Amino acid sequence: MNEKMNDDYKITIIRGATTASGNTVKEIEEAVVELIDELISRNNLIKKNLLSITFTCTKDLNACFPASIARKRNELNSVAFLDCQQMHVPNDIEFCIRLMAQVLLPGDTPIENPYLRGASKLRADRC
């Protein structure tokens, strides 16, 4: 990255969430792929500007790691990924996958936080 780009770009945090339809590898994969695709497209992200993504999952999702799916998808093998279990809260949304992405964006770029499927009720203002 050259000096000018460093001045024009800043590290920005984008959050998002979705729900899987169940606890199988296929169901989790479908949800993660859709969430990553929406994260990239809604924010016009350049893949090389994706620095890291932390995923959390509710305790009812344990068939696979969301990061392993995302790493293979969209040429994101250079992104730092981390999987964590979401804190258990009674009556939380089931099969929920949340993410927090650190990205480089031009300083004045508005961000779009994708909240999809059943997770849209977490942030109805940002769907």
Buried (B, 14 or more C-beta within 10 A) or exposed (E): EEEEEEEEBEEBEBBBBBBBEBBEEEBBBBBBBBBBEBBBEBBEBEEEBBBEBBBBBBEBBEBBBBBBBBBEBBEBEEBEBEBEEBEEEEEEBBBBBBBBBBBBBEEEBEBBBBBBBBBBEBBEEBB
